[in-house]
Amino acid sequence: MFLHLGSGHSVRTKDIIAIFDYALLENGLSGRKIVSCLEDGEDSAKSAVLTDKAVYLSAISALTLKKRSSLNTFI
């Protein structure tokens, strides 16, 4: 299954290590490849999705992404 992060970006749910509130990580993201999933008009990230290859910044809240990632589509 894939998780849509906004702005046309999606990641496989099995590749996600963690979903964080971006405010908690603002100072600790150095040394990682960062992929922005923000629209051009948006100026602040609400969440960061950590995978083994990159950190994805999203304007969608961490709680919303967590709920979306745990939906069971095979009901």
N, CA, C, O and CB atoms as a CASP TS submission, in Angstrom:
PFRMAT TS
TARGET T0000
AUTHOR 0000-0000-0000
METHOD Language model
MODEL 1
PARENT N/A
ATOM      1  N   MET     1       0.835  -1.161   0.000  1.00  0.00           N
ATOM      2  CA  MET     1       0.000   0.000   0.000  1.00  0.00           C
ATOM      3  C   MET     1       0.893   1.241   0.000  1.00  0.00           C
ATOM      4  O   MET     1       2.023   1.206   0.487  1.00  0.00           O
ATOM      5  CB  MET     1      -0.957  -0.011   1.208  1.00  0.00           C
ATOM      6  N   PHE     2       0.375   2.324  -0.546  1.00  0.00           N
ATOM      7  CA  PHE     2       1.111   3.574  -0.601  1.00  0.00           C
ATOM      8  C   PHE     2       0.442   4.618   0.279  1.00  0.00           C
ATOM      9  O   PHE     2      -0.773   4.591   0.478  1.00  0.00           O
ATOM     10  CB  PHE     2       1.217   4.076  -2.043  1.00  0.00           C
ATOM     11  N   LEU     3       1.241   5.534   0.803  1.00  0.00           N
ATOM     12  CA  LEU     3       0.743   6.643   1.607  1.00  0.00           C
ATOM     13  C   LEU     3       1.011   7.930   0.848  1.00  0.00           C
ATOM     14  O   LEU     3       2.159   8.245   0.534  1.00  0.00           O
ATOM     15  CB  LEU     3       1.409   6.670   3.020  1.00  0.00           C
ATOM     16  N   HIS     4      -0.055   8.680   0.553  1.00  0.00           N
ATOM     17  CA  HIS     4       0.074   9.945  -0.167  1.00  0.00           C
ATOM     18  C   HIS     4       0.506  11.029   0.817  1.00  0.00           C
ATOM     19  O   HIS     4      -0.138  11.223   1.847  1.00  0.00           O
ATOM     20  CB  HIS     4      -1.268  10.333  -0.871  1.00  0.00           C
ATOM     21  N   LEU     5       1.593  11.735   0.506  1.00  0.00           N
ATOM     22  CA  LEU     5       2.149  12.755   1.391  1.00  0.00           C
ATOM     23  C   LEU     5       1.808  14.169   0.963  1.00  0.00           C
ATOM     24  O   LEU     5       2.154  15.131   1.648  1.00  0.00           O
ATOM     25  CB  LEU     5       3.632  12.607   1.464  1.00  0.00           C
ATOM     26  N   GLY     6       1.130  14.297  -0.170  1.00  0.00           N
ATOM     27  CA  GLY     6       0.795  15.615  -0.687  1.00  0.00           C
ATOM     28  C   GLY     6       1.707  15.988  -1.836  1.00  0.00           C
ATOM     29  O   GLY     6       2.812  15.464  -1.973  1.00  0.00           O
ATOM     30  N   SER     7       1.222  16.903  -2.658  1.00  0.00           N
ATOM     31  CA  SER     7       2.003  17.434  -3.778  1.00  0.00           C
ATOM     32  C   SER     7       2.480  16.340  -4.736  1.00  0.00           C
ATOM     33  O   SER     7       3.554  16.452  -5.326  1.00  0.00           O
ATOM     34  CB  SER     7       3.200  18.201  -3.251  1.00  0.00           C
ATOM     35  N   GLY     8       1.684  15.288  -4.888  1.00  0.00           N
ATOM     36  CA  GLY     8       2.009  14.235  -5.837  1.00  0.00           C
ATOM     37  C   GLY     8       3.046  13.235  -5.372  1.00  0.00           C
ATOM     38  O   GLY     8       3.501  12.422  -6.177  1.00  0.00           O
ATOM     39  N   HIS     9       3.435  13.258  -4.121  1.00  0.00           N
ATOM     40  CA  HIS     9       4.424  12.324  -3.589  1.00  0.00           C
ATOM     41  C   HIS     9       3.736  11.224  -2.783  1.00  0.00           C
ATOM     42  O   HIS     9       2.818  11.486  -2.006  1.00  0.00           O
ATOM     43  CB  HIS     9       5.454  13.066  -2.715  1.00  0.00           C
ATOM     44  N   SER    10       4.191  10.007  -2.979  1.00  0.00           N
ATOM     45  CA  SER    10       3.703   8.860  -2.223  1.00  0.00           C
ATOM     46  C   SER    10       4.888   7.972  -1.854  1.00  0.00           C
ATOM     47  O   SER    10       5.887   7.920  -2.571  1.00  0.00           O
ATOM     48  CB  SER    10       2.641   8.063  -3.038  1.00  0.00           C
ATOM     49  N   VAL    11       4.764   7.279  -0.735  1.00  0.00           N
ATOM     50  CA  VAL    11       5.783   6.312  -0.328  1.00  0.00           C
ATOM     51  C   VAL    11       5.088   5.009   0.030  1.00  0.00           C
ATOM     52  O   VAL    11       3.923   5.004   0.427  1.00  0.00           O
ATOM     53  CB  VAL    11       6.630   6.844   0.875  1.00  0.00           C
ATOM     54  N   ARG    12       5.805   3.914  -0.111  1.00  0.00           N
ATOM     55  CA  ARG    12       5.257   2.620   0.266  1.00  0.00           C
ATOM     56  C   ARG    12       5.194   2.553   1.784  1.00  0.00           C
ATOM     57  O   ARG    12       6.150   2.923   2.465  1.00  0.00           O
ATOM     58  CB  ARG    12       6.109   1.450  -0.314  1.00  0.00           C
ATOM     59  N   THR    13       4.079   2.086   2.310  1.00  0.00           N
ATOM     60  CA  THR    13       3.922   2.049   3.767  1.00  0.00           C
ATOM     61  C   THR    13       4.937   1.119   4.427  1.00  0.00           C
ATOM     62  O   THR    13       5.333   1.354   5.569  1.00  0.00           O
ATOM     63  CB  THR    13       2.509   1.609   4.132  1.00  0.00           C
ATOM     64  N   LYS    14       5.361   0.072   3.731  1.00  0.00           N
ATOM     65  CA  LYS    14       6.343  -0.835   4.341  1.00  0.00           C
ATOM     66  C   LYS    14       7.742  -0.208   4.408  1.00  0.00           C
ATOM     67  O   LYS    14       8.604  -0.721   5.122  1.00  0.00           O
ATOM     68  CB  LYS    14       6.402  -2.148   3.553  1.00  0.00           C
ATOM     69  N   ASP    15       7.984   0.890   3.678  1.00  0.00           N
ATOM     70  CA  ASP    15       9.272   1.582   3.727  1.00  0.00           C
ATOM     71  C   ASP    15       9.334   2.648   4.817  1.00  0.00           C
ATOM     72  O   ASP    15      10.407   3.181   5.100  1.00  0.00           O
ATOM     73  CB  ASP    15       9.561   2.213   2.391  1.00  0.00           C
ATOM     74  N   ILE    16       8.194   2.963   5.429  1.00  0.00           N
ATOM     75  CA  ILE    16       8.148   4.011   6.450  1.00  0.00           C
ATOM     76  C   ILE    16       8.694   3.470   7.762  1.00  0.00           C
ATOM     77  O   ILE    16       8.252   2.435   8.261  1.00  0.00           O
ATOM     78  CB  ILE    16       6.703   4.539   6.640  1.00  0.00           C
ATOM     79  N   ILE    17       9.667   4.197   8.311  1.00  0.00           N
ATOM     80  CA  ILE    17      10.235   3.845   9.610  1.00  0.00           C
ATOM     81  C   ILE    17       9.476   4.565  10.716  1.00  0.00           C
ATOM     82  O   ILE    17       9.150   3.967  11.741  1.00  0.00           O
ATOM     83  CB  ILE    17      11.739   4.197   9.668  1.00  0.00           C
ATOM     84  N   ALA    18       9.191   5.867  10.504  1.00  0.00           N
ATOM     85  CA  ALA    18       8.484   6.655  11.518  1.00  0.00           C
ATOM     86  C   ALA    18       7.855   7.887  10.879  1.00  0.00           C
ATOM     87  O   ALA    18       8.295   8.363   9.832  1.00  0.00           O
ATOM     88  CB  ALA    18       9.443   7.071  12.658  1.00  0.00           C
ATOM     89  N   ILE    19       6.822   8.386  11.534  1.00  0.00           N
ATOM     90  CA  ILE    19       6.182   9.637  11.147  1.00  0.00           C
ATOM     91  C   ILE    19       6.260  10.544  12.364  1.00  0.00           C
ATOM     92  O   ILE    19       5.789  10.190  13.445  1.00  0.00           O
ATOM     93  CB  ILE    19       4.683   9.421  10.664  1.00  0.00           C
ATOM     94  N   PHE    20       6.868  11.736  12.179  1.00  0.00           N
ATOM     95  CA  PHE    20       7.089  12.661  13.278  1.00  0.00           C
ATOM     96  C   PHE    20       6.385  13.988  13.046  1.00  0.00           C
ATOM     97  O   PHE    20       6.117  14.376  11.909  1.00  0.00           O
ATOM     98  CB  PHE    20       8.569  12.890  13.478  1.00  0.00           C
ATOM     99  N   ASP    21       6.094  14.672  14.135  1.00  0.00           N
ATOM    100  CA  ASP    21       5.661  16.061  14.066  1.00  0.00           C
ATOM    101  C   ASP    21       6.896  16.877  13.705  1.00  0.00           C
ATOM    102  O   ASP    21       7.918  16.774  14.383  1.00  0.00           O
ATOM    103  CB  ASP    21       5.008  16.550  15.428  1.00  0.00           C
ATOM    104  N   TYR    22       6.823  17.683  12.653  1.00  0.00           N
ATOM    105  CA  TYR    22       7.995  18.399  12.154  1.00  0.00           C
ATOM    106  C   TYR    22       8.585  19.349  13.186  1.00  0.00           C
ATOM    107  O   TYR    22       9.800  19.544  13.216  1.00  0.00           O
ATOM    108  CB  TYR    22       7.635  19.168  10.909  1.00  0.00           C
ATOM    109  N   ALA    23       7.755  19.941  14.027  1.00  0.00           N
ATOM    110  CA  ALA    23       8.258  20.881  15.036  1.00  0.00           C
ATOM    111  C   ALA    23       9.264  20.212  15.973  1.00  0.00           C
ATOM    112  O   ALA    23      10.142  20.884  16.513  1.00  0.00           O
ATOM    113  CB  ALA    23       7.092  21.460  15.850  1.00  0.00           C
ATOM    114  N   LEU    24       9.148  18.911  16.169  1.00  0.00           N
ATOM    115  CA  LEU    24      10.073  18.194  17.042  1.00  0.00           C
ATOM    116  C   LEU    24      11.421  17.924  16.383  1.00  0.00           C
ATOM    117  O   LEU    24      12.404  17.657  17.075  1.00  0.00           O
ATOM    118  CB  LEU    24       9.456  16.893  17.477  1.00  0.00           C
ATOM    119  N   LEU    25      11.479  17.990  15.045  1.00  0.00           N
ATOM    120  CA  LEU    25      12.683  17.598  14.317  1.00  0.00           C
ATOM    121  C   LEU    25      13.418  18.731  13.618  1.00  0.00           C
ATOM    122  O   LEU    25      14.443  18.495  12.978  1.00  0.00           O
ATOM    123  CB  LEU    25      12.329  16.584  13.319  1.00  0.00           C
ATOM    124  N   GLU    26      12.923  19.937  13.725  1.00  0.00           N
ATOM    125  CA  GLU    26      13.467  21.049  12.932  1.00  0.00           C
ATOM    126  C   GLU    26      14.983  21.162  12.988  1.00  0.00           C
ATOM    127  O   GLU    26      15.608  21.478  11.976  1.00  0.00           O
ATOM    128  CB  GLU    26      12.867  22.338  13.397  1.00  0.00           C
ATOM    129  N   ASN    27      15.577  20.919  14.116  1.00  0.00           N
ATOM    130  CA  ASN    27      17.018  21.110  14.263  1.00  0.00           C
ATOM    131  C   ASN    27      17.836  19.842  14.050  1.00  0.00           C
ATOM    132  O   ASN    27      19.063  19.925  13.990  1.00  0.00           O
ATOM    133  CB  ASN    27      17.309  21.656  15.617  1.00  0.00           C
ATOM    134  N   GLY    28      17.210  18.674  13.934  1.00  0.00           N
ATOM    135  CA  GLY    28      17.956  17.435  13.880  1.00  0.00           C
ATOM    136  C   GLY    28      17.942  16.703  12.552  1.00  0.00           C
ATOM    137  O   GLY    28      18.182  15.496  12.530  1.00  0.00           O
ATOM    138  N   LEU    29      17.672  17.378  11.446  1.00  0.00           N
ATOM    139  CA  LEU    29      17.574  16.697  10.166  1.00  0.00           C
ATOM    140  C   LEU    29      18.836  16.771   9.316  1.00  0.00           C
ATOM    141  O   LEU    29      18.825  16.313   8.173  1.00  0.00           O
ATOM    142  CB  LEU    29      16.444  17.259   9.402  1.00  0.00           C
ATOM    143  N   SER    30      19.897  17.322   9.827  1.00  0.00           N
ATOM    144  CA  SER    30      21.111  17.433   9.026  1.00  0.00           C
ATOM    145  C   SER    30      21.705  16.051   8.754  1.00  0.00           C
ATOM    146  O   SER    30      21.598  15.148   9.583  1.00  0.00           O
ATOM    147  CB  SER    30      22.142  18.328   9.733  1.00  0.00           C
ATOM    148  N   GLY    31      22.325  15.898   7.598  1.00  0.00           N
ATOM    149  CA  GLY    31      22.950  14.638   7.243  1.00  0.00           C
ATOM    150  C   GLY    31      22.030  13.648   6.560  1.00  0.00           C
ATOM    151  O   GLY    31      22.467  12.543   6.240  1.00  0.00           O
ATOM    152  N   ARG    32      20.778  13.994   6.323  1.00  0.00           N
ATOM    153  CA  ARG    32      19.812  13.128   5.653  1.00  0.00           C
ATOM    154  C   ARG    32      19.334  13.794   4.380  1.00  0.00           C
ATOM    155  O   ARG    32      19.257  15.020   4.307  1.00  0.00           O
ATOM    156  CB  ARG    32      18.620  12.806   6.576  1.00  0.00           C
ATOM    157  N   LYS    33      19.015  12.997   3.385  1.00  0.00           N
ATOM    158  CA  LYS    33      18.406  13.525   2.167  1.00  0.00           C
ATOM    159  C   LYS    33      16.974  13.931   2.509  1.00  0.00           C
ATOM    160  O   LYS    33      16.197  13.117   3.008  1.00  0.00           O
ATOM    161  CB  LYS    33      18.440  12.468   0.995  1.00  0.00           C
ATOM    162  N   ILE    34      16.627  15.190   2.242  1.00  0.00           N
ATOM    163  CA  ILE    34      15.300  15.693   2.565  1.00  0.00           C
ATOM    164  C   ILE    34      14.548  15.964   1.275  1.00  0.00           C
ATOM    165  O   ILE    34      15.038  16.685   0.405  1.00  0.00           O
ATOM    166  CB  ILE    34      15.383  16.972   3.436  1.00  0.00           C
ATOM    167  N   VAL    35      13.348  15.384   1.147  1.00  0.00           N
ATOM    168  CA  VAL    35      12.494  15.573  -0.015  1.00  0.00           C
ATOM    169  C   VAL    35      11.273  16.355   0.437  1.00  0.00           C
ATOM    170  O   VAL    35      10.552  15.912   1.331  1.00  0.00           O
ATOM    171  CB  VAL    35      12.090  14.206  -0.665  1.00  0.00           C
ATOM    172  N   SER    36      11.033  17.506  -0.164  1.00  0.00           N
ATOM    173  CA  SER    36       9.901  18.331   0.224  1.00  0.00           C
ATOM    174  C   SER    36       8.662  17.934  -0.561  1.00  0.00           C
ATOM    175  O   SER    36       8.695  17.848  -1.789  1.00  0.00           O
ATOM    176  CB  SER    36      10.215  19.813   0.011  1.00  0.00           C
ATOM    177  N   CYS    37       7.582  17.696   0.144  1.00  0.00           N
ATOM    178  CA  CYS    37       6.298  17.365  -0.474  1.00  0.00           C
ATOM    179  C   CYS    37       5.345  18.539  -0.325  1.00  0.00           C
ATOM    180  O   CYS    37       4.126  18.362  -0.313  1.00  0.00           O
ATOM    181  CB  CYS    37       5.689  16.087   0.156  1.00  0.00           C
ATOM    182  N   LEU    38       5.897  19.731  -0.212  1.00  0.00           N
ATOM    183  CA  LEU    38       5.104  20.929  -0.014  1.00  0.00           C
ATOM    184  C   LEU    38       4.804  21.597  -1.344  1.00  0.00           C
ATOM    185  O   LEU    38       5.633  21.584  -2.255  1.00  0.00           O
ATOM    186  CB  LEU    38       5.821  21.899   0.918  1.00  0.00           C
ATOM    187  N   GLU    39       3.621  22.177  -1.452  1.00  0.00           N
ATOM    188  CA  GLU    39       3.277  22.969  -2.629  1.00  0.00           C
ATOM    189  C   GLU    39       4.117  24.241  -2.619  1.00  0.00           C
ATOM    190  O   GLU    39       4.665  24.620  -1.584  1.00  0.00           O
ATOM    191  CB  GLU    39       1.750  23.305  -2.661  1.00  0.00           C
ATOM    192  N   ASP    40       4.216  24.894  -3.764  1.00  0.00           N
ATOM    193  CA  ASP    40       5.019  26.114  -3.858  1.00  0.00           C
ATOM    194  C   ASP    40       4.534  27.198  -2.914  1.00  0.00           C
ATOM    195  O   ASP    40       5.353  27.924  -2.352  1.00  0.00           O
ATOM    196  CB  ASP    40       5.008  26.637  -5.274  1.00  0.00           C
ATOM    197  N   GLY    41       3.214  27.334  -2.720  1.00  0.00           N
ATOM    198  CA  GLY    41       2.669  28.377  -1.862  1.00  0.00           C
ATOM    199  C   GLY    41       2.764  28.076  -0.379  1.00  0.00           C
ATOM    200  O   GLY    41       2.619  28.979   0.444  1.00  0.00           O
ATOM    201  N   GLU    42       3.006  26.822  -0.023  1.00  0.00           N
ATOM    202  CA  GLU    42       3.078  26.452   1.388  1.00  0.00           C
ATOM    203  C   GLU    42       4.470  26.731   1.922  1.00  0.00           C
ATOM    204  O   GLU    42       5.471  26.464   1.257  1.00  0.00           O
ATOM    205  CB  GLU    42       2.710  24.968   1.588  1.00  0.00           C
ATOM    206  N   ASP    43       4.518  27.268   3.124  1.00  0.00           N
ATOM    207  CA  ASP    43       5.826  27.624   3.669  1.00  0.00           C
ATOM    208  C   ASP    43       6.188  26.872   4.942  1.00  0.00           C
ATOM    209  O   ASP    43       7.266  27.091   5.494  1.00  0.00           O
ATOM    210  CB  ASP    43       5.870  29.088   3.937  1.00  0.00           C
ATOM    211  N   SER    44       5.314  25.992   5.422  1.00  0.00           N
ATOM    212  CA  SER    44       5.686  25.276   6.640  1.00  0.00           C
ATOM    213  C   SER    44       5.274  23.815   6.565  1.00  0.00           C
ATOM    214  O   SER    44       4.180  23.475   6.114  1.00  0.00           O
ATOM    215  CB  SER    44       5.052  25.937   7.862  1.00  0.00           C
ATOM    216  N   ALA    45       6.166  22.978   7.013  1.00  0.00           N
ATOM    217  CA  ALA    45       5.895  21.546   7.071  1.00  0.00           C
ATOM    218  C   ALA    45       5.223  21.231   8.397  1.00  0.00           C
ATOM    219  O   ALA    45       5.527  21.848   9.418  1.00  0.00           O
ATOM    220  CB  ALA    45       7.200  20.717   6.898  1.00  0.00           C
ATOM    221  N   LYS    46       4.312  20.272   8.379  1.00  0.00           N
ATOM    222  CA  LYS    46       3.651  19.845   9.604  1.00  0.00           C
ATOM    223  C   LYS    46       4.157  18.488  10.074  1.00  0.00           C
ATOM    224  O   LYS    46       4.062  18.154  11.255  1.00  0.00           O
ATOM    225  CB  LYS    46       2.151  19.794   9.398  1.00  0.00           C
ATOM    226  N   SER    47       4.703  17.699   9.125  1.00  0.00           N
ATOM    227  CA  SER    47       5.175  16.376   9.509  1.00  0.00           C
ATOM    228  C   SER    47       6.414  15.997   8.708  1.00  0.00           C
ATOM    229  O   SER    47       6.708  16.576   7.662  1.00  0.00           O
ATOM    230  CB  SER    47       4.071  15.331   9.310  1.00  0.00           C
ATOM    231  N   ALA    48       7.125  15.011   9.231  1.00  0.00           N
ATOM    232  CA  ALA    48       8.292  14.450   8.560  1.00  0.00           C
ATOM    233  C   ALA    48       8.128  12.942   8.569  1.00  0.00           C
ATOM    234  O   ALA    48       7.880  12.338   9.613  1.00  0.00           O
ATOM    235  CB  ALA    48       9.637  14.889   9.253  1.00  0.00           C
ATOM    236  N   VAL    49       8.271  12.333   7.385  1.00  0.00           N
ATOM    237  CA  VAL    49       8.136  10.893   7.246  1.00  0.00           C
ATOM    238  C   VAL    49       9.532  10.326   6.986  1.00  0.00           C
ATOM    239  O   VAL    49      10.165  10.656   5.983  1.00  0.00           O
ATOM    240  CB  VAL    49       7.132  10.516   6.092  1.00  0.00           C
ATOM    241  N   LEU    50      10.001   9.486   7.880  1.00  0.00           N
ATOM    242  CA  LEU    50      11.346   8.930   7.811  1.00  0.00           C
ATOM    243  C   LEU    50      11.324   7.573   7.125  1.00  0.00           C
ATOM    244  O   LEU    50      10.602   6.669   7.546  1.00  0.00           O
ATOM    245  CB  LEU    50      11.954   8.808   9.212  1.00  0.00           C
ATOM    246  N   THR    51      12.123   7.433   6.059  1.00  0.00           N
ATOM    247  CA  THR    51      12.347   6.142   5.413  1.00  0.00           C
ATOM    248  C   THR    51      13.839   5.872   5.448  1.00  0.00           C
ATOM    249  O   THR    51      14.610   6.711   5.913  1.00  0.00           O
ATOM    250  CB  THR    51      11.795   6.121   3.939  1.00  0.00           C
ATOM    251  N   ASP    52      14.254   4.717   4.964  1.00  0.00           N
ATOM    252  CA  ASP    52      15.687   4.401   4.978  1.00  0.00           C
ATOM    253  C   ASP    52      16.455   5.221   3.943  1.00  0.00           C
ATOM    254  O   ASP    52      17.677   5.335   4.043  1.00  0.00           O
ATOM    255  CB  ASP    52      15.902   2.909   4.719  1.00  0.00           C
ATOM    256  N   LYS    53      15.770   5.794   2.953  1.00  0.00           N
ATOM    257  CA  LYS    53      16.451   6.547   1.903  1.00  0.00           C
ATOM    258  C   LYS    53      16.338   8.051   2.038  1.00  0.00           C
ATOM    259  O   LYS    53      17.212   8.771   1.557  1.00  0.00           O
ATOM    260  CB  LYS    53      15.918   6.146   0.586  1.00  0.00           C
ATOM    261  N   ALA    54      15.279   8.556   2.685  1.00  0.00           N
ATOM    262  CA  ALA    54      15.066   9.999   2.733  1.00  0.00           C
ATOM    263  C   ALA    54      14.115  10.362   3.861  1.00  0.00           C
ATOM    264  O   ALA    54      13.457   9.506   4.453  1.00  0.00           O
ATOM    265  CB  ALA    54      14.521  10.509   1.397  1.00  0.00           C
ATOM    266  N   VAL    55      14.063  11.669   4.142  1.00  0.00           N
ATOM    267  CA  VAL    55      13.063  12.242   5.033  1.00  0.00           C
ATOM    268  C   VAL    55      12.147  13.083   4.162  1.00  0.00           C
ATOM    269  O   VAL    55      12.610  13.983   3.463  1.00  0.00           O
ATOM    270  CB  VAL    55      13.718  13.096   6.194  1.00  0.00           C
ATOM    271  N   TYR    56      10.850  12.798   4.198  1.00  0.00           N
ATOM    272  CA  TYR    56       9.873  13.524   3.399  1.00  0.00           C
ATOM    273  C   TYR    56       9.146  14.512   4.289  1.00  0.00           C
ATOM    274  O   TYR    56       8.600  14.134   5.325  1.00  0.00           O
ATOM    275  CB  TYR    56       8.874  12.556   2.719  1.00  0.00           C
ATOM    276  N   LEU    57       9.136  15.788   3.887  1.00  0.00           N
ATOM    277  CA  LEU    57       8.407  16.813   4.621  1.00  0.00           C
ATOM    278  C   LEU    57       7.042  16.975   3.985  1.00  0.00           C
ATOM    279  O   LEU    57       6.927  17.037   2.761  1.00  0.00           O
ATOM    280  CB  LEU    57       9.178  18.160   4.635  1.00  0.00           C
ATOM    281  N   SER    58       6.005  17.045   4.809  1.00  0.00           N
ATOM    282  CA  SER    58       4.645  17.120   4.307  1.00  0.00           C
ATOM    283  C   SER    58       3.856  18.192   5.040  1.00  0.00           C
ATOM    284  O   SER    58       4.096  18.459   6.217  1.00  0.00           O
ATOM    285  CB  SER    58       3.952  15.770   4.440  1.00  0.00           C
ATOM    286  N   ALA    59       2.909  18.808   4.331  1.00  0.00           N
ATOM    287  CA  ALA    59       2.013  19.793   4.924  1.00  0.00           C
ATOM    288  C   ALA    59       0.846  19.119   5.632  1.00  0.00           C
ATOM    289  O   ALA    59       0.036  19.793   6.269  1.00  0.00           O
ATOM    290  CB  ALA    59       1.496  20.753   3.856  1.00  0.00           C
ATOM    291  N   ILE    60       0.750  17.798   5.528  1.00  0.00           N
ATOM    292  CA  ILE    60      -0.299  17.034   6.189  1.00  0.00           C
ATOM    293  C   ILE    60       0.200  16.660   7.583  1.00  0.00           C
ATOM    294  O   ILE    60       1.357  16.272   7.746  1.00  0.00           O
ATOM    295  CB  ILE    60      -0.688  15.758   5.359  1.00  0.00           C
ATOM    296  N   SER    61      -0.661  16.773   8.577  1.00  0.00           N
ATOM    297  CA  SER    61      -0.232  16.525   9.955  1.00  0.00           C
ATOM    298  C   SER    61       0.182  15.067  10.166  1.00  0.00           C
ATOM    299  O   SER    61      -0.277  14.167   9.463  1.00  0.00           O
ATOM    300  CB  SER    61      -1.352  16.893  10.928  1.00  0.00           C
ATOM    301  N   ALA    62       1.043  14.862  11.130  1.00  0.00           N
ATOM    302  CA  ALA    62       1.542  13.524  11.448  1.00  0.00           C
ATOM    303  C   ALA    62       0.402  12.608  11.879  1.00  0.00           C
ATOM    304  O   ALA    62       0.397  11.428  11.528  1.00  0.00           O
ATOM    305  CB  ALA    62       2.609  13.596  12.551  1.00  0.00           C
ATOM    306  N   LEU    63      -0.553  13.124  12.625  1.00  0.00           N
ATOM    307  CA  LEU    63      -1.682  12.311  13.072  1.00  0.00           C
ATOM    308  C   LEU    63      -2.524  11.845  11.887  1.00  0.00           C
ATOM    309  O   LEU    63      -2.942  10.688  11.844  1.00  0.00           O
ATOM    310  CB  LEU    63      -2.551  13.100  14.058  1.00  0.00           C
ATOM    311  N   THR    64      -2.774  12.724  10.934  1.00  0.00           N
ATOM    312  CA  THR    64      -3.551  12.358   9.749  1.00  0.00           C
ATOM    313  C   THR    64      -2.813  11.310   8.926  1.00  0.00           C
ATOM    314  O   THR    64      -3.428  10.348   8.465  1.00  0.00           O
ATOM    315  CB  THR    64      -3.842  13.599   8.889  1.00  0.00           C
ATOM    316  N   LEU    65      -1.511  11.476   8.734  1.00  0.00           N
ATOM    317  CA  LEU    65      -0.736  10.492   7.983  1.00  0.00           C
ATOM    318  C   LEU    65      -0.729   9.143   8.687  1.00  0.00           C
ATOM    319  O   LEU    65      -0.814   8.102   8.035  1.00  0.00           O
ATOM    320  CB  LEU    65       0.696  10.983   7.781  1.00  0.00           C
ATOM    321  N   LYS    66      -0.629   9.152  10.010  1.00  0.00           N
ATOM    322  CA  LYS    66      -0.643   7.903  10.766  1.00  0.00           C
ATOM    323  C   LYS    66      -1.969   7.188  10.580  1.00  0.00           C
ATOM    324  O   LYS    66      -1.994   5.975  10.375  1.00  0.00           O
ATOM    325  CB  LYS    66      -0.385   8.165  12.255  1.00  0.00           C
ATOM    326  N   LYS    67      -3.080   7.931  10.648  1.00  0.00           N
ATOM    327  CA  LYS    67      -4.402   7.331  10.460  1.00  0.00           C
ATOM    328  C   LYS    67      -4.540   6.763   9.055  1.00  0.00           C
ATOM    329  O   LYS    67      -5.070   5.666   8.876  1.00  0.00           O
ATOM    330  CB  LYS    67      -5.507   8.365  10.722  1.00  0.00           C
ATOM    331  N   ARG    68      -4.061   7.509   8.051  1.00  0.00           N
ATOM    332  CA  ARG    68      -4.136   7.040   6.669  1.00  0.00           C
ATOM    333  C   ARG    68      -3.303   5.774   6.468  1.00  0.00           C
ATOM    334  O   ARG    68      -3.706   4.882   5.722  1.00  0.00           O
ATOM    335  CB  ARG    68      -3.665   8.136   5.711  1.00  0.00           C
ATOM    336  N   SER    69      -2.166   5.691   7.115  1.00  0.00           N
ATOM    337  CA  SER    69      -1.271   4.542   6.907  1.00  0.00           C
ATOM    338  C   SER    69      -1.809   3.277   7.559  1.00  0.00           C
ATOM    339  O   SER    69      -1.427   2.177   7.160  1.00  0.00           O
ATOM    340  CB  SER    69       0.117   4.848   7.456  1.00  0.00           C
ATOM    341  N   SER    70      -2.671   3.400   8.536  1.00  0.00           N
ATOM    342  CA  SER    70      -3.169   2.216   9.220  1.00  0.00           C
ATOM    343  C   SER    70      -4.549   1.786   8.732  1.00  0.00           C
ATOM    344  O   SER    70      -5.133   0.857   9.289  1.00  0.00           O
ATOM    345  CB  SER    70      -3.213   2.467  10.700  1.00  0.00           C
ATOM    346  N   LEU    71      -5.083   2.445   7.699  1.00  0.00           N
ATOM    347  CA  LEU    71      -6.367   2.037   7.153  1.00  0.00           C
ATOM    348  C   LEU    71      -6.256   0.675   6.482  1.00  0.00           C
ATOM    349  O   LEU    71      -5.288   0.404   5.770  1.00  0.00           O
ATOM    350  CB  LEU    71      -6.883   3.078   6.161  1.00  0.00           C
ATOM    351  N   ASN    72      -7.227  -0.160   6.705  1.00  0.00           N
ATOM    352  CA  ASN    72      -7.246  -1.478   6.086  1.00  0.00           C
ATOM    353  C   ASN    72      -8.120  -1.416   4.840  1.00  0.00           C
ATOM    354  O   ASN    72      -9.339  -1.284   4.951  1.00  0.00           O
ATOM    355  CB  ASN    72      -7.764  -2.562   7.081  1.00  0.00           C
ATOM    356  N   THR    73      -7.518  -1.510   3.655  1.00  0.00           N
ATOM    357  CA  THR    73      -8.269  -1.380   2.420  1.00  0.00           C
ATOM    358  C   THR    73      -8.826  -2.707   1.927  1.00  0.00           C
ATOM    359  O   THR    73      -9.441  -2.748   0.862  1.00  0.00           O
ATOM    360  CB  THR    73      -7.403  -0.773   1.361  1.00  0.00           C
ATOM    361  N   PHE    74      -8.633  -3.781   2.659  1.00  0.00           N
ATOM    362  CA  PHE    74      -9.088  -5.095   2.230  1.00  0.00           C
ATOM    363  C   PHE    74     -10.295  -5.573   3.022  1.00  0.00           C
ATOM    364  O   PHE    74     -10.422  -6.770   3.282  1.00  0.00           O
ATOM    365  CB  PHE    74      -7.968  -6.096   2.354  1.00  0.00           C
ATOM    366  N   ILE    75     -11.168  -4.679   3.406  1.00  0.00           N
ATOM    367  CA  ILE    75     -12.351  -5.036   4.205  1.00  0.00           C
ATOM    368  C   ILE    75     -13.439  -5.535   3.277  1.00  0.00           C
ATOM    369  O   ILE    75     -14.525  -5.891   3.735  1.00  0.00           O
ATOM    370  CB  ILE    75     -12.861  -3.823   5.042  1.00  0.00           C
TER
END
